[in-house]
Amino acid sequence: MRAFIFPGQGSQTVGMGAGLAAASPAARAVFEEVDDALGQHLFRLMAEGPAEELTLTENAQPAIMAHALAVLAVLEREGGMRLADRADVVAGHSLGEYSALAAAQAFDLPTTARLLRTRGRAMQAAVPAGEGAMAALIGTDLAGAAALCDAAAGGEVCQPANDNGGGQVVISGAKAAVDRAVVLAKERGVKRAVPLPVSAPFHCALMRPAADTMAEALAATAIRPPLVPLYANVSAAPVADPEAIRTLLVAQVTGTVRWRESVEAMVAAGVTEFVELGAKVLAPMVKRIAPDVRASSVAIMAEIEALVAQG
């Protein structure tokens, strides 16, 4: 069994998609469709920068999705590798869940771009700048991170945001609470605690205003059953029912991204190959979680051609 997986925020880089667009009409069509949907020259920003503008949440989220879907378009339209025939399940890390659903045709491309623009703006606006923070804990597990968050909270929000596996858990919340957690981490045997350069405290209760915005946006959006099941971030379980998907996407804004458990569940279900579309972030995570599976990243034409040749 094969899973197609889709990266989240932080995987954006200036120049992303430029080579694909130069080489492939199918990729160019994806970038043009996203630009039209947003009324913005997003592809020019992806290709040329500046990096500070591309990194803004409202730009990074649709840009990462557009790049992943452009890779898929080349695979499908020029390589003859239709997702419905070549993947058994899909999954995505945070915003990558939207890319996965678009890839599986639960959303069309313009709808996905507009939802991610809304999501990015809502997440950025949910917490005033400087009041939230995130940190990566290296050398602990989800239970250890949760206990650390509880000890550091002091009545403020502090909770695990991403369980990335391989001993890495990202925590999120009020800046003072996260700062306390970073200090406490060494006492509790965490190898390293690294504050992250993020613009907002994603995947924690402080994102409630953004979850409310997304509940409203998703209520007004048609969702089709995906071509293959999605392993959802907040449940780490397969889902194909549109109403369940709608509920899980809202919960995901404030909930923990259970990536380690999702990968373990896919492996338990028989997945032996993971193909990451659009970046080189998730495949190394997968190998740390499940060393015996095959995991590859496909982001440029040479990698697409290699995957097509493999079949």
N, C-alpha and C positions, 0 to 999 in steps of 0.2 A: 504494500500500500504506500501511496505517496501523498504528502501534504504540501501544499503551496502556502508559504507563510510570508507575512508582510510587515515591514519595519515601522517603528514609531518615531516620535520626535527626537531630534538629535542626530538623525542619519542624513540630514540635508547638507549639501556641500555646493559651493559655487562651481558651476560647470556641469552640474547634474543634468543629464539628458541631452547635452549638446551633441555628443557623438551619435547618439541614437537618432536624433532629429536629422542630422546631416546624412545619415545612411539609410533611413527608413521612412517611406511615406506613411506607414501605419503609425509610427511613433509621432510623426509631425501632426497627424490628424488628431491624436489624443491631446497633445499640447494645445492645439488650436481650439478644440472643443472646450477644454477647461478655461482657456482665456476668454472665450465667448461667454461661457456660463457665469464667470466672475466679473466680466466687463473690465478686465485688467490684463496688462502684459506680464502675466506671471511667468511665462516661459522665459522671457527676456531676463527677468530677475533671477531665475534659476540658472540660466546660462552665463550671465555676466555679473551678477551681484548688484549692489554691494552685500557682503555677508551679513552686516548688521540688519539690513532690511529683510533678507531672506530668512534670518533666524527668528524674526517676529512670529509669534505663535500663529497669528491669523494668516501668514504667508507660508510658514513651514509646513503646516498640516496639509493644505491642499497640494503643495508642491511635492511632498513626499508621496502622496497618493498618486498624483499625475505621473510621476516617474515610474512607480511600480506598475501602473496600468499601461504605460507606454511599453514597458518590457513585455508585459503579457500580450499586448496587441501585436508586437513583432513575432512573438512565439506562435500566436494563433493564426494570424493572417499571412505571415510570410514563412513560418516554419511548420505550419500544419499541426501544431500541438494544441488542440483545443482543451481548455481546462476541464470541461465535463468528461473528456475521454482520458486525460492524463493525470488528474488529481482525484483522490478519494475524499479528501477533506481540505478545509482551509482554516487558517487562524491568522490573527494579526496582533501586534503588540500596541495596545492603547489605540491611537488613531489608525493604526494598521488594521484594526478590526473593520473600519469603514472601507479600506482598500480591499480587504478580503471579501466583503459583501458585494462590492462593486464588481470584483473579478468574477464572483459567482452569480452575478446578474440579479441580485436582490435589489440593488439600486442601479439606476442608469448613471452614466458618468457626470452629466451636468448636475444632477441632484446630489451626488456624492460631494462634488466640489463645493456646492453651496452649503451643504450641511457642515462640512469641515471649516469653511470660512466662519459660519455662525458659531461653531464649537470653539474655534480658536479665539475669536473675539470674546466670547462669553467666559472662557477660562481665564483669559488675561484680565478681564474686568472684575472677576469675582472677588479678588483680594487686592487692596491697594499695594502699590509697589513698596517693597521693603518690609512688609508685614508677614510674609510667608517665606518658607525655605524648604529645601530638600537636601538630603545627604545620602551618600552611598555607604553602606556598611559592608566591609569585606571580611569574611571569616565568621559568618554566623548564619543561622537558618531563620525561617519565618517566625518560629516560636520565640527564639532568642531576641529577634528584632522587636516583636510585639511586647515582650516583657520589658525591654529597654525603653520603648516608647511610653509604656505605662509608668515607668519609674521617673521619666523625664517630663511628663506632661504638665504636672503642677496645675491642673485645672484647665490647661489649654489643649488645643488639638495637636496630637502627635501620633501618627499611625503608619504602618507599613503601606507603601504605595505600589511597589513593584517587587515581586519575588522572582528574581531573574535566574535563580539556580546557581549551582557552582559556588555556593557560599556567599552570594551577593544579594542583598536586600536593600532597596532604596526606601527611605522613610520621608515623610512629608508632614507639614503642619505649620503652626505658628513659629516665627523665626526664633523667639526666645526658647521655646520648647525643643526645637530641633538643635539649637546651639547647646542646650543642656545635654541632649542625647549624645552629641558628638564628644562632649567632655566625659560623660559617664561610660562611653563605649569601651575605653581601654580598661577601666576597672572591671568590666564584665567580660573580659576576654576576647573582645572583638579585635581582630588583627589591625584593621584600619577603619577610620570614619572620615569620609571626604565630603565636605560641603560641595554642592553642585551649582554651577553657574546658570540657574534657571530663572525665568521671569515670574513664576508663580508656583504655589505649592499644589501640584497636580495630584489627583487621585487621593484626596482626603476630604474630610467633612467640610472644610472651608470652601470647597467647590460647589456647595449646595446651590448657590444662585445660578451657576452654569448648568447644573443638572436640571433645574427648573426651566431654563431657556431651552435646553435640548428636549425636554419632555414636550414642550409646546411645539418645537420645530418638527419633531418626529411624529407627533400626533397628526400633523398636517401632511405627512409624507407617506406615499404608498410604498409598501415593502412587499416584494415578491418572494416566494419560497426560493432559497438559493439552490443552485444546480447541484451542489454538494453541501453536506453539513458544515457548519462553522463551530469550532471549539471556542467558546466564549470566555473572555478574560475573567469575568467575575464568578463564573460557575465551574470553569475548567472541565466543561462537559459539552457534548455535541448538541446543537440546536438547529432546527430548520423551520420551525413555525414562525411566521412573520410577527405575530403579536408577542411571542416570547422574545424574539430578537429586539423588538422595540423596547420592551421592559429592561432587558439586559444592557442595551446601549445607554439608557438613562442611568442605570445603577453603576455603570462603568465609570462615570465622571467622578464619583466620590469613592468608588470601591477600589480594592487592591487588584492590580493586574497579576493574576495567578499564573504566570508564564511557566514556571517550573512544573506545577501540577498539570497544566494543559499539555505540555510536552510528554510528561509521564503517562497521562491518560491516552494520548494518541498512540504512544508506543505500546501500551497495554492493549489497545484496540487493533494492533497489527501494523501500524505505520512503521516502515523501515527506511524511508527516504524523505528528507525534508529539503525543499527547494525554496530559498528566500529570493523574492523578486524585488529588485530596486536598490539594494544596499548590501553591506557585508557586516551586519550587526547581529542578527538572530542566529545565523548558522553556527558561529562559534559558541553562542549560548547553548544551542541544542546539543552540541558535542560535549559540553561540560556536564549537561544533565544526563545525556544518554550516549555514552562513548561508542556504543556498538552500531549506531545507525549511520547511514550516509547523510551528510548535510552539505549543501553547496549554496553559493550565492551567485545570482545571475543579474548583472546590472549593465553590462556593456555588450556590444555586438559579438565580440569573440566568445564571451561566455554563453550568450544565447545560441550561437552556432554550435558550440560544444554540447549544450543540452539537447538540441535538436538532433545532433548526430548520435547522441546516446540513446534517444528515443524515449 
